Amino acid sequence: MTGLQQPDEAECWAEARKLIDQYGDDVGPYLQMMIDVLMEEREHELFLKWVVIRNCVGMIVNSQGTTSQQ
């Protein structure tokens, strides 16, 4: 697994927002399914990208419930 290209962060954030809009509460299971399939198929670069997308989704979802209203 050498020479892996780091995923484009802006692209991952945009994809995360799109997936949240598209899947809503079911985004977590969808992401896990994608990650499992890519790991099984040994698609290491795509696997890494989807892990980053999953992390972005987690940060977006967690921050939505903790923002304070002013």
CHARMM internal coordinates of N, CA and C (Angstrom, degrees):
IC EDIT
DIST 1 N 1 CA 1.4473
DIST 1 CA 1 C 1.5212
ANGL 1 N 1 CA 1 C 110.79
DIST 1 C 2 N 1.2895
ANGL 1 CA 1 C 2 N 117.56
DIHE 1 N 1 CA 1 C 2 N 40.80
DIST 2 N 2 CA 1.4555
ANGL 1 C 2 N 2 CA 120.44
DIHE 1 CA 1 C 2 N 2 CA 178.83
DIST 2 CA 2 C 1.5195
ANGL 2 N 2 CA 2 C 109.62
DIHE 1 C 2 N 2 CA 2 C -92.54
DIST 2 C 3 N 1.3232
ANGL 2 CA 2 C 3 N 115.16
DIHE 2 N 2 CA 2 C 3 N 157.31
DIST 3 N 3 CA 1.4483
ANGL 2 C 3 N 3 CA 120.35
DIHE 2 CA 2 C 3 N 3 CA 176.74
DIST 3 CA 3 C 1.5136
ANGL 3 N 3 CA 3 C 114.89
DIHE 2 C 3 N 3 CA 3 C 74.24
DIST 3 C 4 N 1.3152
ANGL 3 CA 3 C 4 N 117.63
DIHE 3 N 3 CA 3 C 4 N 24.09
DIST 4 N 4 CA 1.4590
ANGL 3 C 4 N 4 CA 119.69
DIHE 3 CA 3 C 4 N 4 CA 178.67
DIST 4 CA 4 C 1.5184
ANGL 4 N 4 CA 4 C 110.17
DIHE 3 C 4 N 4 CA 4 C -71.85
DIST 4 C 5 N 1.3068
ANGL 4 CA 4 C 5 N 115.47
DIHE 4 N 4 CA 4 C 5 N 138.17
DIST 5 N 5 CA 1.4580
ANGL 4 C 5 N 5 CA 122.15
DIHE 4 CA 4 C 5 N 5 CA 177.58
DIST 5 CA 5 C 1.5248
ANGL 5 N 5 CA 5 C 108.90
DIHE 4 C 5 N 5 CA 5 C -86.54
DIST 5 C 6 N 1.3191
ANGL 5 CA 5 C 6 N 115.96
DIHE 5 N 5 CA 5 C 6 N 130.92
DIST 6 N 6 CA 1.4643
ANGL 5 C 6 N 6 CA 121.61
DIHE 5 CA 5 C 6 N 6 CA 177.15
DIST 6 CA 6 C 1.5284
ANGL 6 N 6 CA 6 C 108.25
DIHE 5 C 6 N 6 CA 6 C -67.58
DIST 6 C 7 N 1.3436
ANGL 6 CA 6 C 7 N 118.52
DIHE 6 N 6 CA 6 C 7 N 132.33
DIST 7 N 7 CA 1.4675
ANGL 6 C 7 N 7 CA 119.77
DIHE 6 CA 6 C 7 N 7 CA 179.50
DIST 7 CA 7 C 1.5311
ANGL 7 N 7 CA 7 C 111.49
DIHE 6 C 7 N 7 CA 7 C -65.99
DIST 7 C 8 N 1.3165
ANGL 7 CA 7 C 8 N 115.80
DIHE 7 N 7 CA 7 C 8 N 151.87
DIST 8 N 8 CA 1.4603
ANGL 7 C 8 N 8 CA 122.25
DIHE 7 CA 7 C 8 N 8 CA 176.72
DIST 8 CA 8 C 1.5336
ANGL 8 N 8 CA 8 C 108.52
DIHE 7 C 8 N 8 CA 8 C -70.80
DIST 8 C 9 N 1.3331
ANGL 8 CA 8 C 9 N 116.56
DIHE 8 N 8 CA 8 C 9 N 117.29
DIST 9 N 9 CA 1.4649
ANGL 8 C 9 N 9 CA 120.73
DIHE 8 CA 8 C 9 N 9 CA -174.48
DIST 9 CA 9 C 1.5217
ANGL 9 N 9 CA 9 C 112.64
DIHE 8 C 9 N 9 CA 9 C -64.03
DIST 9 C 10 N 1.3247
ANGL 9 CA 9 C 10 N 117.80
DIHE 9 N 9 CA 9 C 10 N -41.29
DIST 10 N 10 CA 1.4684
ANGL 9 C 10 N 10 CA 120.34
DIHE 9 CA 9 C 10 N 10 CA 179.93
DIST 10 CA 10 C 1.5243
ANGL 10 N 10 CA 10 C 110.53
DIHE 9 C 10 N 10 CA 10 C -61.32
DIST 10 C 11 N 1.3185
ANGL 10 CA 10 C 11 N 115.89
DIHE 10 N 10 CA 10 C 11 N -40.22
DIST 11 N 11 CA 1.4634
ANGL 10 C 11 N 11 CA 121.00
DIHE 10 CA 10 C 11 N 11 CA 178.09
DIST 11 CA 11 C 1.5300
ANGL 11 N 11 CA 11 C 110.53
DIHE 10 C 11 N 11 CA 11 C -64.83
DIST 11 C 12 N 1.3156
ANGL 11 CA 11 C 12 N 117.11
DIHE 11 N 11 CA 11 C 12 N -40.47
DIST 12 N 12 CA 1.4667
ANGL 11 C 12 N 12 CA 121.32
DIHE 11 CA 11 C 12 N 12 CA 179.47
DIST 12 CA 12 C 1.5257
ANGL 12 N 12 CA 12 C 111.37
DIHE 11 C 12 N 12 CA 12 C -65.80
DIST 12 C 13 N 1.3370
ANGL 12 CA 12 C 13 N 117.11
DIHE 12 N 12 CA 12 C 13 N -41.71
DIST 13 N 13 CA 1.4724
ANGL 12 C 13 N 13 CA 120.42
DIHE 12 CA 12 C 13 N 13 CA 177.84
DIST 13 CA 13 C 1.5261
ANGL 13 N 13 CA 13 C 110.61
DIHE 12 C 13 N 13 CA 13 C -63.35
DIST 13 C 14 N 1.3310
ANGL 13 CA 13 C 14 N 116.97
DIHE 13 N 13 CA 13 C 14 N -43.08
DIST 14 N 14 CA 1.4657
ANGL 13 C 14 N 14 CA 120.72
DIHE 13 CA 13 C 14 N 14 CA 179.12
DIST 14 CA 14 C 1.5250
ANGL 14 N 14 CA 14 C 110.62
DIHE 13 C 14 N 14 CA 14 C -63.43
DIST 14 C 15 N 1.3173
ANGL 14 CA 14 C 15 N 116.86
DIHE 14 N 14 CA 14 C 15 N -42.73
DIST 15 N 15 CA 1.4683
ANGL 14 C 15 N 15 CA 121.26
DIHE 14 CA 14 C 15 N 15 CA 178.64
DIST 15 CA 15 C 1.5223
ANGL 15 N 15 CA 15 C 110.51
DIHE 14 C 15 N 15 CA 15 C -64.51
DIST 15 C 16 N 1.3238
ANGL 15 CA 15 C 16 N 117.43
DIHE 15 N 15 CA 15 C 16 N -39.07
DIST 16 N 16 CA 1.4674
ANGL 15 C 16 N 16 CA 121.40
DIHE 15 CA 15 C 16 N 16 CA 178.92
DIST 16 CA 16 C 1.5260
ANGL 16 N 16 CA 16 C 110.54
DIHE 15 C 16 N 16 CA 16 C -61.16
DIST 16 C 17 N 1.3258
ANGL 16 CA 16 C 17 N 117.22
DIHE 16 N 16 CA 16 C 17 N -46.29
DIST 17 N 17 CA 1.4727
ANGL 16 C 17 N 17 CA 120.74
DIHE 16 CA 16 C 17 N 17 CA 179.51
DIST 17 CA 17 C 1.5216
ANGL 17 N 17 CA 17 C 111.00
DIHE 16 C 17 N 17 CA 17 C -62.77
DIST 17 C 18 N 1.3251
ANGL 17 CA 17 C 18 N 115.86
DIHE 17 N 17 CA 17 C 18 N -41.21
DIST 18 N 18 CA 1.4651
ANGL 17 C 18 N 18 CA 121.12
DIHE 17 CA 17 C 18 N 18 CA 179.13
DIST 18 CA 18 C 1.5319
ANGL 18 N 18 CA 18 C 110.88
DIHE 17 C 18 N 18 CA 18 C -62.42
DIST 18 C 19 N 1.3297
ANGL 18 CA 18 C 19 N 116.60
DIHE 18 N 18 CA 18 C 19 N -44.05
DIST 19 N 19 CA 1.4626
ANGL 18 C 19 N 19 CA 120.61
DIHE 18 CA 18 C 19 N 19 CA -179.33
DIST 19 CA 19 C 1.5252
ANGL 19 N 19 CA 19 C 111.90
DIHE 18 C 19 N 19 CA 19 C -66.92
DIST 19 C 20 N 1.3286
ANGL 19 CA 19 C 20 N 117.63
DIHE 19 N 19 CA 19 C 20 N -37.59
DIST 20 N 20 CA 1.4678
ANGL 19 C 20 N 20 CA 120.74
DIHE 19 CA 19 C 20 N 20 CA 176.82
DIST 20 CA 20 C 1.5228
ANGL 20 N 20 CA 20 C 109.59
DIHE 19 C 20 N 20 CA 20 C -62.16
DIST 20 C 21 N 1.3356
ANGL 20 CA 20 C 21 N 117.03
DIHE 20 N 20 CA 20 C 21 N -44.66
DIST 21 N 21 CA 1.4679
ANGL 20 C 21 N 21 CA 121.00
DIHE 20 CA 20 C 21 N 21 CA 178.15
DIST 21 CA 21 C 1.5255
ANGL 21 N 21 CA 21 C 111.12
DIHE 20 C 21 N 21 CA 21 C -63.03
DIST 21 C 22 N 1.3246
ANGL 21 CA 21 C 22 N 116.31
DIHE 21 N 21 CA 21 C 22 N -39.96
DIST 22 N 22 CA 1.4611
ANGL 21 C 22 N 22 CA 121.31
DIHE 21 CA 21 C 22 N 22 CA -175.42
DIST 22 CA 22 C 1.5268
ANGL 22 N 22 CA 22 C 112.80
DIHE 21 C 22 N 22 CA 22 C -76.22
DIST 22 C 23 N 1.3353
ANGL 22 CA 22 C 23 N 118.37
DIHE 22 N 22 CA 22 C 23 N -42.59
DIST 23 N 23 CA 1.4596
ANGL 22 C 23 N 23 CA 121.80
DIHE 22 CA 22 C 23 N 23 CA -171.92
DIST 23 CA 23 C 1.5238
ANGL 23 N 23 CA 23 C 114.20
DIHE 22 C 23 N 23 CA 23 C -106.88
DIST 23 C 24 N 1.3107
ANGL 23 CA 23 C 24 N 118.22
DIHE 23 N 23 CA 23 C 24 N -15.23
DIST 24 N 24 CA 1.4649
ANGL 23 C 24 N 24 CA 120.87
DIHE 23 CA 23 C 24 N 24 CA 179.08
DIST 24 CA 24 C 1.5173
ANGL 24 N 24 CA 24 C 111.65
DIHE 23 C 24 N 24 CA 24 C 55.63
DIST 24 C 25 N 1.3300
ANGL 24 CA 24 C 25 N 116.42
DIHE 24 N 24 CA 24 C 25 N -128.36
DIST 25 N 25 CA 1.4650
ANGL 24 C 25 N 25 CA 121.72
DIHE 24 CA 24 C 25 N 25 CA -177.88
DIST 25 CA 25 C 1.5283
ANGL 25 N 25 CA 25 C 113.32
DIHE 24 C 25 N 25 CA 25 C -65.82
DIST 25 C 26 N 1.3188
ANGL 25 CA 25 C 26 N 117.35
DIHE 25 N 25 CA 25 C 26 N -17.49
DIST 26 N 26 CA 1.4668
ANGL 25 C 26 N 26 CA 121.06
DIHE 25 CA 25 C 26 N 26 CA -178.87
DIST 26 CA 26 C 1.5284
ANGL 26 N 26 CA 26 C 112.80
DIHE 25 C 26 N 26 CA 26 C -90.54
DIST 26 C 27 N 1.3296
ANGL 26 CA 26 C 27 N 117.24
DIHE 26 N 26 CA 26 C 27 N 8.22
DIST 27 N 27 CA 1.4640
ANGL 26 C 27 N 27 CA 120.15
DIHE 26 CA 26 C 27 N 27 CA -177.72
DIST 27 CA 27 C 1.5280
ANGL 27 N 27 CA 27 C 111.65
DIHE 26 C 27 N 27 CA 27 C -65.08
DIST 27 C 28 N 1.3163
ANGL 27 CA 27 C 28 N 118.14
DIHE 27 N 27 CA 27 C 28 N -37.08
DIST 28 N 28 CA 1.4662
ANGL 27 C 28 N 28 CA 121.50
DIHE 27 CA 27 C 28 N 28 CA -179.45
DIST 28 CA 28 C 1.5199
ANGL 28 N 28 CA 28 C 113.06
DIHE 27 C 28 N 28 CA 28 C -60.12
DIST 28 C 29 N 1.3442
ANGL 28 CA 28 C 29 N 117.55
DIHE 28 N 28 CA 28 C 29 N -53.75
DIST 29 N 29 CA 1.4660
ANGL 28 C 29 N 29 CA 118.76
DIHE 28 CA 28 C 29 N 29 CA 177.79
DIST 29 CA 29 C 1.5338
ANGL 29 N 29 CA 29 C 113.22
DIHE 28 C 29 N 29 CA 29 C -61.02
DIST 29 C 30 N 1.3274
ANGL 29 CA 29 C 30 N 117.12
DIHE 29 N 29 CA 29 C 30 N -36.02
DIST 30 N 30 CA 1.4658
ANGL 29 C 30 N 30 CA 119.70
DIHE 29 CA 29 C 30 N 30 CA 177.73
DIST 30 CA 30 C 1.5285
ANGL 30 N 30 CA 30 C 110.69
DIHE 29 C 30 N 30 CA 30 C -63.01
DIST 30 C 31 N 1.3290
ANGL 30 CA 30 C 31 N 116.39
DIHE 30 N 30 CA 30 C 31 N -46.63
DIST 31 N 31 CA 1.4647
ANGL 30 C 31 N 31 CA 120.53
DIHE 30 CA 30 C 31 N 31 CA 179.34
DIST 31 CA 31 C 1.5228
ANGL 31 N 31 CA 31 C 111.35
DIHE 30 C 31 N 31 CA 31 C -61.38
DIST 31 C 32 N 1.3242
ANGL 31 CA 31 C 32 N 116.95
DIHE 31 N 31 CA 31 C 32 N -42.70
DIST 32 N 32 CA 1.4613
ANGL 31 C 32 N 32 CA 119.98
DIHE 31 CA 31 C 32 N 32 CA -179.72
DIST 32 CA 32 C 1.5224
ANGL 32 N 32 CA 32 C 111.18
DIHE 31 C 32 N 32 CA 32 C -63.88
DIST 32 C 33 N 1.3434
ANGL 32 CA 32 C 33 N 116.52
DIHE 32 N 32 CA 32 C 33 N -38.68
DIST 33 N 33 CA 1.4620
ANGL 32 C 33 N 33 CA 120.46
DIHE 32 CA 32 C 33 N 33 CA 177.78
DIST 33 CA 33 C 1.5274
ANGL 33 N 33 CA 33 C 110.37
DIHE 32 C 33 N 33 CA 33 C -62.66
DIST 33 C 34 N 1.3361
ANGL 33 CA 33 C 34 N 116.81
DIHE 33 N 33 CA 33 C 34 N -44.68
DIST 34 N 34 CA 1.4688
ANGL 33 C 34 N 34 CA 120.63
DIHE 33 CA 33 C 34 N 34 CA 179.05
DIST 34 CA 34 C 1.5301
ANGL 34 N 34 CA 34 C 110.91
DIHE 33 C 34 N 34 CA 34 C -61.76
DIST 34 C 35 N 1.3125
ANGL 34 CA 34 C 35 N 116.64
DIHE 34 N 34 CA 34 C 35 N -44.55
DIST 35 N 35 CA 1.4661
ANGL 34 C 35 N 35 CA 121.32
DIHE 34 CA 34 C 35 N 35 CA -179.61
DIST 35 CA 35 C 1.5228
ANGL 35 N 35 CA 35 C 110.82
DIHE 34 C 35 N 35 CA 35 C -63.66
DIST 35 C 36 N 1.3276
ANGL 35 CA 35 C 36 N 116.94
DIHE 35 N 35 CA 35 C 36 N -43.36
DIST 36 N 36 CA 1.4683
ANGL 35 C 36 N 36 CA 120.83
DIHE 35 CA 35 C 36 N 36 CA 179.17
DIST 36 CA 36 C 1.5262
ANGL 36 N 36 CA 36 C 111.47
DIHE 35 C 36 N 36 CA 36 C -61.66
DIST 36 C 37 N 1.3310
ANGL 36 CA 36 C 37 N 116.55
DIHE 36 N 36 CA 36 C 37 N -44.73
DIST 37 N 37 CA 1.4679
ANGL 36 C 37 N 37 CA 120.92
DIHE 36 CA 36 C 37 N 37 CA -179.53
DIST 37 CA 37 C 1.5264
ANGL 37 N 37 CA 37 C 110.52
DIHE 36 C 37 N 37 CA 37 C -63.22
DIST 37 C 38 N 1.3265
ANGL 37 CA 37 C 38 N 116.75
DIHE 37 N 37 CA 37 C 38 N -45.69
DIST 38 N 38 CA 1.4646
ANGL 37 C 38 N 38 CA 120.05
DIHE 37 CA 37 C 38 N 38 CA -178.39
DIST 38 CA 38 C 1.5222
ANGL 38 N 38 CA 38 C 112.01
DIHE 37 C 38 N 38 CA 38 C -66.90
DIST 38 C 39 N 1.3212
ANGL 38 CA 38 C 39 N 116.97
DIHE 38 N 38 CA 38 C 39 N -35.17
DIST 39 N 39 CA 1.4580
ANGL 38 C 39 N 39 CA 119.91
DIHE 38 CA 38 C 39 N 39 CA 177.61
DIST 39 CA 39 C 1.5307
ANGL 39 N 39 CA 39 C 109.52
DIHE 38 C 39 N 39 CA 39 C -67.32
DIST 39 C 40 N 1.3182
ANGL 39 CA 39 C 40 N 115.94
DIHE 39 N 39 CA 39 C 40 N -42.92
DIST 40 N 40 CA 1.4659
ANGL 39 C 40 N 40 CA 120.38
DIHE 39 CA 39 C 40 N 40 CA 179.35
DIST 40 CA 40 C 1.5311
ANGL 40 N 40 CA 40 C 111.17
DIHE 39 C 40 N 40 CA 40 C -63.31
DIST 40 C 41 N 1.3252
ANGL 40 CA 40 C 41 N 116.64
DIHE 40 N 40 CA 40 C 41 N -37.73
DIST 41 N 41 CA 1.4636
ANGL 40 C 41 N 41 CA 121.18
DIHE 40 CA 40 C 41 N 41 CA -179.32
DIST 41 CA 41 C 1.5273
ANGL 41 N 41 CA 41 C 112.70
DIHE 40 C 41 N 41 CA 41 C -84.35
DIST 41 C 42 N 1.3325
ANGL 41 CA 41 C 42 N 116.47
DIHE 41 N 41 CA 41 C 42 N -0.37
DIST 42 N 42 CA 1.4597
ANGL 41 C 42 N 42 CA 123.05
DIHE 41 CA 41 C 42 N 42 CA 179.26
DIST 42 CA 42 C 1.5323
ANGL 42 N 42 CA 42 C 112.88
DIHE 41 C 42 N 42 CA 42 C 57.95
DIST 42 C 43 N 1.3172
ANGL 42 CA 42 C 43 N 114.60
DIHE 42 N 42 CA 42 C 43 N 37.11
DIST 43 N 43 CA 1.4684
ANGL 42 C 43 N 43 CA 121.60
DIHE 42 CA 42 C 43 N 43 CA 175.24
DIST 43 CA 43 C 1.5235
ANGL 43 N 43 CA 43 C 107.45
DIHE 42 C 43 N 43 CA 43 C -89.66
DIST 43 C 44 N 1.3214
ANGL 43 CA 43 C 44 N 116.56
DIHE 43 N 43 CA 43 C 44 N 78.07
DIST 44 N 44 CA 1.4605
ANGL 43 C 44 N 44 CA 121.86
DIHE 43 CA 43 C 44 N 44 CA -168.47
DIST 44 CA 44 C 1.5230
ANGL 44 N 44 CA 44 C 114.33
DIHE 43 C 44 N 44 CA 44 C -62.48
DIST 44 C 45 N 1.3238
ANGL 44 CA 44 C 45 N 118.24
DIHE 44 N 44 CA 44 C 45 N -42.22
DIST 45 N 45 CA 1.4692
ANGL 44 C 45 N 45 CA 119.04
DIHE 44 CA 44 C 45 N 45 CA -179.70
DIST 45 CA 45 C 1.5203
ANGL 45 N 45 CA 45 C 111.38
DIHE 44 C 45 N 45 CA 45 C -67.46
DIST 45 C 46 N 1.3316
ANGL 45 CA 45 C 46 N 116.85
DIHE 45 N 45 CA 45 C 46 N -43.22
DIST 46 N 46 CA 1.4631
ANGL 45 C 46 N 46 CA 119.50
DIHE 45 CA 45 C 46 N 46 CA 177.31
DIST 46 CA 46 C 1.5214
ANGL 46 N 46 CA 46 C 111.09
DIHE 45 C 46 N 46 CA 46 C -66.80
DIST 46 C 47 N 1.3215
ANGL 46 CA 46 C 47 N 116.73
DIHE 46 N 46 CA 46 C 47 N -38.14
DIST 47 N 47 CA 1.4647
ANGL 46 C 47 N 47 CA 121.17
DIHE 46 CA 46 C 47 N 47 CA 175.96
DIST 47 CA 47 C 1.5263
ANGL 47 N 47 CA 47 C 110.03
DIHE 46 C 47 N 47 CA 47 C -57.09
DIST 47 C 48 N 1.3248
ANGL 47 CA 47 C 48 N 116.84
DIHE 47 N 47 CA 47 C 48 N -48.15
DIST 48 N 48 CA 1.4600
ANGL 47 C 48 N 48 CA 121.50
DIHE 47 CA 47 C 48 N 48 CA 179.91
DIST 48 CA 48 C 1.5286
ANGL 48 N 48 CA 48 C 110.61
DIHE 47 C 48 N 48 CA 48 C -60.58
DIST 48 C 49 N 1.3309
ANGL 48 CA 48 C 49 N 116.81
DIHE 48 N 48 CA 48 C 49 N -42.76
DIST 49 N 49 CA 1.4668
ANGL 48 C 49 N 49 CA 120.70
DIHE 48 CA 48 C 49 N 49 CA 179.27
DIST 49 CA 49 C 1.5255
ANGL 49 N 49 CA 49 C 110.85
DIHE 48 C 49 N 49 CA 49 C -60.60
DIST 49 C 50 N 1.3305
ANGL 49 CA 49 C 50 N 117.70
DIHE 49 N 49 CA 49 C 50 N -44.31
DIST 50 N 50 CA 1.4604
ANGL 49 C 50 N 50 CA 120.30
DIHE 49 CA 49 C 50 N 50 CA -177.81
DIST 50 CA 50 C 1.5229
ANGL 50 N 50 CA 50 C 112.08
DIHE 49 C 50 N 50 CA 50 C -71.34
DIST 50 C 51 N 1.3014
ANGL 50 CA 50 C 51 N 118.17
DIHE 50 N 50 CA 50 C 51 N -29.07
DIST 51 N 51 CA 1.4706
ANGL 50 C 51 N 51 CA 120.54
DIHE 50 CA 50 C 51 N 51 CA 173.80
DIST 51 CA 51 C 1.5287
ANGL 51 N 51 CA 51 C 109.34
DIHE 50 C 51 N 51 CA 51 C -66.17
DIST 51 C 52 N 1.3230
ANGL 51 CA 51 C 52 N 117.10
DIHE 51 N 51 CA 51 C 52 N -42.11
DIST 52 N 52 CA 1.4680
ANGL 51 C 52 N 52 CA 120.51
DIHE 51 CA 51 C 52 N 52 CA 177.47
DIST 52 CA 52 C 1.5276
ANGL 52 N 52 CA 52 C 109.77
DIHE 51 C 52 N 52 CA 52 C -64.25
DIST 52 C 53 N 1.3270
ANGL 52 CA 52 C 53 N 117.62
DIHE 52 N 52 CA 52 C 53 N -42.93
DIST 53 N 53 CA 1.4698
ANGL 52 C 53 N 53 CA 121.08
DIHE 52 CA 52 C 53 N 53 CA 177.47
DIST 53 CA 53 C 1.5245
ANGL 53 N 53 CA 53 C 109.91
DIHE 52 C 53 N 53 CA 53 C -59.87
DIST 53 C 54 N 1.3291
ANGL 53 CA 53 C 54 N 117.07
DIHE 53 N 53 CA 53 C 54 N -43.80
DIST 54 N 54 CA 1.4705
ANGL 53 C 54 N 54 CA 120.47
DIHE 53 CA 53 C 54 N 54 CA 178.54
DIST 54 CA 54 C 1.5266
ANGL 54 N 54 CA 54 C 110.53
DIHE 53 C 54 N 54 CA 54 C -59.89
DIST 54 C 55 N 1.3200
ANGL 54 CA 54 C 55 N 117.61
DIHE 54 N 54 CA 54 C 55 N -41.85
DIST 55 N 55 CA 1.4638
ANGL 54 C 55 N 55 CA 120.95
DIHE 54 CA 54 C 55 N 55 CA 178.20
DIST 55 CA 55 C 1.5254
ANGL 55 N 55 CA 55 C 110.99
DIHE 54 C 55 N 55 CA 55 C -64.02
DIST 55 C 56 N 1.3233
ANGL 55 CA 55 C 56 N 116.76
DIHE 55 N 55 CA 55 C 56 N -40.35
DIST 56 N 56 CA 1.4689
ANGL 55 C 56 N 56 CA 120.58
DIHE 55 CA 55 C 56 N 56 CA 177.24
DIST 56 CA 56 C 1.5235
ANGL 56 N 56 CA 56 C 110.75
DIHE 55 C 56 N 56 CA 56 C -62.71
DIST 56 C 57 N 1.3271
ANGL 56 CA 56 C 57 N 116.58
DIHE 56 N 56 CA 56 C 57 N -44.28
DIST 57 N 57 CA 1.4652
ANGL 56 C 57 N 57 CA 120.59
DIHE 56 CA 56 C 57 N 57 CA 177.63
DIST 57 CA 57 C 1.5234
ANGL 57 N 57 CA 57 C 109.80
DIHE 56 C 57 N 57 CA 57 C -58.18
DIST 57 C 58 N 1.3137
ANGL 57 CA 57 C 58 N 116.93
DIHE 57 N 57 CA 57 C 58 N -46.31
DIST 58 N 58 CA 1.4592
ANGL 57 C 58 N 58 CA 120.62
DIHE 57 CA 57 C 58 N 58 CA 179.44
DIST 58 CA 58 C 1.5151
ANGL 58 N 58 CA 58 C 112.33
DIHE 57 C 58 N 58 CA 58 C -58.95
DIST 58 C 59 N 1.3253
ANGL 58 CA 58 C 59 N 116.99
DIHE 58 N 58 CA 58 C 59 N -42.47
DIST 59 N 59 CA 1.4670
ANGL 58 C 59 N 59 CA 119.99
DIHE 58 CA 58 C 59 N 59 CA 179.67
DIST 59 CA 59 C 1.5238
ANGL 59 N 59 CA 59 C 111.32
DIHE 58 C 59 N 59 CA 59 C -67.35
DIST 59 C 60 N 1.3300
ANGL 59 CA 59 C 60 N 117.23
DIHE 59 N 59 CA 59 C 60 N -39.45
DIST 60 N 60 CA 1.4633
ANGL 59 C 60 N 60 CA 120.59
DIHE 59 CA 59 C 60 N 60 CA 179.21
DIST 60 CA 60 C 1.5210
ANGL 60 N 60 CA 60 C 110.09
DIHE 59 C 60 N 60 CA 60 C -65.75
DIST 60 C 61 N 1.3178
ANGL 60 CA 60 C 61 N 117.07
DIHE 60 N 60 CA 60 C 61 N -49.15
DIST 61 N 61 CA 1.4679
ANGL 60 C 61 N 61 CA 121.50
DIHE 60 CA 60 C 61 N 61 CA -177.48
DIST 61 CA 61 C 1.5226
ANGL 61 N 61 CA 61 C 110.57
DIHE 60 C 61 N 61 CA 61 C -63.29
DIST 61 C 62 N 1.3203
ANGL 61 CA 61 C 62 N 117.58
DIHE 61 N 61 CA 61 C 62 N -43.90
DIST 62 N 62 CA 1.4661
ANGL 61 C 62 N 62 CA 120.58
DIHE 61 CA 61 C 62 N 62 CA -179.67
DIST 62 CA 62 C 1.5196
ANGL 62 N 62 CA 62 C 111.94
DIHE 61 C 62 N 62 CA 62 C -66.84
DIST 62 C 63 N 1.3184
ANGL 62 CA 62 C 63 N 117.97
DIHE 62 N 62 CA 62 C 63 N -34.54
DIST 63 N 63 CA 1.4681
ANGL 62 C 63 N 63 CA 119.67
DIHE 62 CA 62 C 63 N 63 CA -178.56
DIST 63 CA 63 C 1.5177
ANGL 63 N 63 CA 63 C 111.82
DIHE 62 C 63 N 63 CA 63 C -76.30
DIST 63 C 64 N 1.3255
ANGL 63 CA 63 C 64 N 118.28
DIHE 63 N 63 CA 63 C 64 N -24.04
DIST 64 N 64 CA 1.4639
ANGL 63 C 64 N 64 CA 120.85
DIHE 63 CA 63 C 64 N 64 CA 179.65
DIST 64 CA 64 C 1.5209
ANGL 64 N 64 CA 64 C 111.60
DIHE 63 C 64 N 64 CA 64 C -65.99
DIST 64 C 65 N 1.3044
ANGL 64 CA 64 C 65 N 116.77
DIHE 64 N 64 CA 64 C 65 N -31.31
DIST 65 N 65 CA 1.4622
ANGL 64 C 65 N 65 CA 120.03
DIHE 64 CA 64 C 65 N 65 CA -179.27
DIST 65 CA 65 C 1.5090
ANGL 65 N 65 CA 65 C 113.80
DIHE 64 C 65 N 65 CA 65 C -89.42
DIST 65 C 66 N 1.3286
ANGL 65 CA 65 C 66 N 118.24
DIHE 65 N 65 CA 65 C 66 N -6.42
DIST 66 N 66 CA 1.4602
ANGL 65 C 66 N 66 CA 119.99
DIHE 65 CA 65 C 66 N 66 CA -175.31
DIST 66 CA 66 C 1.5180
ANGL 66 N 66 CA 66 C 113.63
DIHE 65 C 66 N 66 CA 66 C -117.41
DIST 66 C 67 N 1.3281
ANGL 66 CA 66 C 67 N 117.49
DIHE 66 N 66 CA 66 C 67 N 3.48
DIST 67 N 67 CA 1.4602
ANGL 66 C 67 N 67 CA 118.28
DIHE 66 CA 66 C 67 N 67 CA 179.47
DIST 67 CA 67 C 1.5123
ANGL 67 N 67 CA 67 C 109.55
DIHE 66 C 67 N 67 CA 67 C -75.95
DIST 67 C 68 N 1.3115
ANGL 67 CA 67 C 68 N 116.06
DIHE 67 N 67 CA 67 C 68 N 139.68
DIST 68 N 68 CA 1.4630
ANGL 67 C 68 N 68 CA 119.47
DIHE 67 CA 67 C 68 N 68 CA -178.94
DIST 68 CA 68 C 1.5173
ANGL 68 N 68 CA 68 C 109.96
DIHE 67 C 68 N 68 CA 68 C -95.89
DIST 68 C 69 N 1.2995
ANGL 68 CA 68 C 69 N 115.88
DIHE 68 N 68 CA 68 C 69 N 142.96
DIST 69 N 69 CA 1.4533
ANGL 68 C 69 N 69 CA 122.14
DIHE 68 CA 68 C 69 N 69 CA 177.24
DIST 69 CA 69 C 1.5127
ANGL 69 N 69 CA 69 C 109.24
DIHE 68 C 69 N 69 CA 69 C -86.24
DIST 69 C 70 N 1.3215
ANGL 69 CA 69 C 70 N 116.69
DIHE 69 N 69 CA 69 C 70 N 136.72
DIST 70 N 70 CA 1.4664
ANGL 69 C 70 N 70 CA 120.07
DIHE 69 CA 69 C 70 N 70 CA 178.57
DIST 70 CA 70 C 1.4964
ANGL 70 N 70 CA 70 C 110.64
DIHE 69 C 70 N 70 CA 70 C -114.43
END
COOR INIT
IC SEED 1 N 1 CA 1 C
IC BUILD
